[in-house]
Each structure stands twice: as C-alpha cells, then as structure tokens.
C-alpha cells in the first residue's frame, strides 16, 4: 500500500480508494503532460475543448533573434514599437483576433 504525507507532517497508509483516486489523477496528468511535450512548439493545449491551439508567432529562436536585433539597434522604450519583433507580434495579433 502507498503512503501519504498529511498536512501535519505525519505519514499514513492510503486506503485502497485513495490509492485508486491518486493513480487515476496521475494517469490523467501524465497524459496531459505527454500531449504538451508533443505539441509544445505548435501551440498550447486547450483543456476546455481538449484540443491543441494553433500558434502563428513562429519559432521561439526566430523571435529571440528579432528581439536581439531590436535591442542591438537601440529600439527600447517608445522606439521598441518600431522594432522588428514588436511589429511582427502586432501583425499576428491583428490578423488573428481572439
């Protein structure tokens, strides 16, 4: 039988029903985590409809490179709104309203 850690720090043995509930929860969690790992570069997992959401922002490495070039060009503060990354994300948001 499995053990559980109680809020007061004591350890007790789980009942059969508690162990079954815990195992079911772990199975559900593991399935969602696996789904996330498979699709993490193509969007986010929407739990409400059990589907993958799309992403059109591009690869993270490309976005980071855009940010680097903007920072290197001194596009900070209000000038950041003229930067490559900001304009790219702004266009994606305008083309894909929620």
Residue pairs with C-beta under 8 A, 6 or more apart in sequence:
1 13
1 14
1 16
1 19
2 13
2 14
2 19
2 22
3 11
3 12
3 13
3 14
4 11
4 12
4 13
4 14
4 18
4 22
5 11
6 12
14 22
32 45
32 47
35 45
35 52
36 45
39 45
39 52
41 59
41 60
42 52
42 54
42 55
43 52
43 53
43 54
43 55
44 52
44 53
44 55
45 51
45 52
45 53
46 52
46 53
56 92
56 95
56 96
57 63
57 88
57 89
57 92
58 88
63 85
63 88
63 89
66 83
66 84
66 85
66 88
67 83
67 85
69 84
70 80
70 83
70 84
70 85
70 86
73 83
75 82
75 83
80 86
